[in-house]
Amino acid sequence: MEDEELKASGPPWWKPQPLTYVMWLLVAWCGLLGWLGLHIQITGSDAAGNGMATGLTNMVAGLALIITSVIAAAYLLVR
C-alpha cells in the first residue's frame, strides 16, 4: 500500500524536472547575449549618434537581463 502512494506522488522534491534544465539553458543564453550587448560600443563619424546608439543598446541589454532574471527566479522558486 505504501509503495503505491510513493509512486503516485511523483519524483523526489530535490530532483529537477527536464523543464528546469531548459530554463537554466535559457538563462545562460540570455546572460551571454546580455553581457555581449552591454559591452558593445558603436563607432562611426557622428559622435552624438554613436553615444545615443551605444546607450540605447546598453539600455535594451540591461532591461533584457533584468526581465530574464525576474522570470527565471520566479520559475525556479515556484517550481
N, C-alpha and C positions, 0 to 999 in steps of 0.2 A: 504494500500500500504506500509506503513512504517513497519507494523508488519511482512510482508513477507521479507523485506530486513533485519530485525533484526534476523529472524530465519535462513536465508541463510548465515549470516556472521559467525555463529558458536558460541561456548561458549565465555563467557567474558574472557578478557586477563588475569585476575587475578586467574582464576580457573585452577588448574593444570590438565594436561592430565593424564590418567592412566599410561602411559609410564614413566612419571616423578616420580611416586611413585616407580616403578620398578627400576629406576635409583638410587633413594635415597637408596633403599634396597641394590643394588649392591655396592654403595659407603660404606655403613655401613659394609657390609660383608668383602669387601676388606680392609677396615680400621682395622677391628678386626683381620683379618689374618696378615696384615702388622705389627700391634702392637705386636702380638704374635711372628712373625718372627724376629722382632728387639730385642726381649727380650729372645731369646733362646741362651743358652751357651752350646756348645758341649764339653763334658768331656770324657776323656779316658786316655790311658797310654802315648800317643805321644803328647807332649806339642806343637810342631810346627804344627803338623797336626790339632790339636784341634783349634789353633788360626786361621789357614787358613780356616778351615771349618766354624767356627763361623763368620769370616769376610765375607766369600762368602755368607752365609745365610743372614747376615745383608745387604749386598750389593743388593742381589736379592729382599729382602723385601722392601728396600728403593726405588729401581727403580720401583717396582710394585706400591708402594704408589704414586710416582710421576706421573707415567703414568695414573693411575686411576684418580688422581686429575685433570690432564690436560683434559682427556676425559670427565669427569663429568662436569667440569667448561665450556667446550666448548658446551656440550649438553644443560646445563641449561641456558647459556647465549643466545644461538641461538634459542632456542625453542620459 
